[in-house]
Structure formats: C-alpha cells, structure tokens
Amino acid sequence: MSAHDHAGDDHAHGGAAHGSLKGYLIGFFLSVILTAIPFWMVMTGAIDNKQATAVIVMAFAVVQIVVHMIFFLHMNPASEGGWSMLALIFTVVLVVIVLSGSLWVMYHLNANMMPGLHEMQQMP
Amino acid sequence: MASTAITADTAAVFHLEEEHAHAEGGSTMLGFWLYLMSDCLIFAMLFAAFGVLGGNYAAGPAPKDLFDLGLVAVNTTMLLLSSITYGFAMLTMDKGRVGATQGWLAVTMLFGLAFLSIELSEFAHMIHEGATPQRSAFLSSFFTLVGTHGLHVTFGIVWMVTLMVQVARHGLIEANRRRLMCLSMFWHFLDVVWIGVFTFVYLMGTLR
C-alpha cells in the first residue's frame, strides 16, 4: 500500500507546484525577445520576401507558445499524473486538423470554384 | 461451459476494491485544464474562420489600412507584463503574504484594464472609419475573434476583483489558493491565445 499512498501524496502536492521566480523571469525574457523580433521584422520589413517573413513569424509564435506552456502554465509530462499532457496533446491534434483542414479545403474551393471577374468576361 | 468455469475461477474485478478518499478540490486543477482545452477549441474554430475569410475585403479596408502595429505592440506588452505580475502574485501567495499578493493582483488587473482600453479604443477608431463588423467577411471574423479574446480578458478581470474581495475577507485559505491557481491558468492561457492573435491576425494580416 505504500506505493499507493505515495501516489496520493504526489497528487495532493502536484497542484501546488508552480514555478520559481527564476522560472517566471526566464519565461518573461524569452517571451519579450520572441515577441519583439517578429514585430521588428514586420514593421521594418527586415526581410524583403513576405513568404519567408511569414514563415519565420509563425515559427516564433510556436516557440513562444511552448515557452508560455512550460514557464507560465507549468506544463510537464508528470502533472496531474500525465492527464493534462494527454488532454493537451488531444487538443493540439484537433486544432491542427481543424486549422489545416479548413484552410486547405477552402483554399482549393476558392481556387477551383470562383472565376474572377476578368475570366467571366472572357467566357462566351 | 469452459468459459463459465474460467469466470467462476478467476472472478475478474474491474472496479477498485476500495474507494480512496480525495481531498476537496483535488481534481479541480485537472478539471479546469480540461475547460481551458475546450476553450482552446472555441478559439481554434474562430482562428479557422478568420483564416478562411480573412482575405475577403469586399472592396473594403484591408488590414494594412486599419492596423497600427505600434499600438498592437504596446497592447502585447501590457498582456505580457500582466502575465509576469500574476506570476509574482502566485509566488507571494506561496509565501502566504496576503498584502503582497493583493498588491500584485491589483497591478495585474491594471495591466489587464490597460490592455482592454487600448483594444476598445482601437475598435472605436476602426468603427469610426467605417470598418464595422458588417463591412466585410474579413472584418466580421476579425471582430469575432479579437472580441471573443477581449471578452475573456474582461471576465478574467471580473474574476480577479472577486478573488481580491474573497482574499480580503477570508485570507489565503486553501479554497482561495485553489481559485487563484485556476485564475492563474486562465490568465496565462489568454496570453497564449493572444500570441496566436497578434501573429496570425495582426502581423500576417499586415504582410498579406
């Protein structure tokens, strides 16, 4: 029974564990850097290529979301016996399906189904 | 006949033999996390709608004409600062210092209010220029997505005031600590959603 008791103990203290001053400050400074660079890139047009800028900005956002999850939301595989991580993974899978699916389908719908005004005038 | 013999022998038990006691609120954190994940799905739908409709200007104003990235940067700073000050509130709560916790909560609330007032003035400016939600599909999806986030922040501030009153009346009791931890998750989660908003809506919109 000692293993069980220990698990119960962990559970009770699991909710109370939230970061240290150092963790919050690291997260904050990383976030400032990860926010400032994309804004600077878009506002000054540091890179001439818009596509490349967009990809870099998206990459910074993904990294910053991970930083927030770790340093501010204190996500780790062990919290709540792994259930919060499992719920997060499930949600991320749904979000990726919803976003990529919607954008993909609607992009092709637009590309295939809507002739522009110019094309319509050329039709017999 | 063989199968009945087996079940009789092993008598498989599929439930816990004894119910173990849970402390009150022991599963609140996980439950609240699940709520946040469902909230995340709401935002995913709104992001998807904006992604699909964000380019349909109906010959109206485009993001480039409407967005003031300098203002958005200030707004982002406000929310980021409120995140770190809420973190400080949690750290002082751990040490059991009521006054300091209340102080940091108040600072967080002020940053939240600053964020909201900047956002509302931005909305007012856009509507004044004729960029109303009815103008185009882009603006409808923009106001729905950013407005829903703003509404979340508003309710977060209402919740924060409520908890400050609770802490003032009852101190940092176990229940109040639990509530403050839930609000902490809610508040940081809103900051995570805002990362998506400023990247996907404001920065990418300006690039478009």
Interface residues (C-beta under 8 A of the other chain):
Chain A: H4 G8 H11 A12 G14 G15 A16 H18 G19 S20 L21 Y24 L25 G27 F28 S31 V32 T35 P38 F39 V42 M43 K50 T53 A54 V57 M58 F60 A61 Q64 I65 H68 M69 F72 L73 E80 W83 S84 A87 L88 F90 T91 L94 V95 V98 L99 S102 L103 M106
Chain B: H20 A23 G26 T28 M29 L30 W33 L34 M37 C40 L41 A44 M45 F47 A48 A49 G51 V52 L69 G70 V72 A73 T76 T77 L80 S83 I84 G87 F88 M90 L91 D94 R177 R178 M181 S184 M185 H188 F189 D191 V192 I195 G196 F198 T199 F200 L203 M204 T206 L207
